[in-house]
């Protein structure tokens, strides 16, 4: 009799758990499809970087790390779009064409420029993204009292736009 009672309780518990698991899976919402990002036509875009100051290497950067000698760096995610290890003149525009890695939707470009050591002026770095002749992005980043100018510039590219179209 005890054996029958144990078997009955065991079947009730395991059966109840199996029924619960089955119903729980059946009632879950449909999985959400991941957002599909479509690559933007990279040949259609040009990135322009214009520092208002002469760039120099950072004298306080840790030695031995990659990228410490960079005077101007632009990145899109983990992809390095532009890097200069030599000083650049003030007011000279650096153009990066094509701009690889842009997607239709949300994008973010990170830029960093280092002014010469000892300057105590405020500095600016103009970041422009052009599609053909049309300005898609025009931002200015500031560094106060001789500090490095760095920051991320978020922007959105609408899907379906192509170079040369005015919409």
Protein Blocks (a to p, Z undefined) as FASTA:
>chain_A
ZZmmmmmmmmmmmmmmmmmmmmmmmmpccdddddddddddfklpccddddfbdcdddfkb
cehiahklpmbdcdehjbcfbdcfbdcdehiacdddddehiaedjddddddddddehiac
dcdddddddehjacfbdcddddeehiacdddddddddehiaehiaZZ
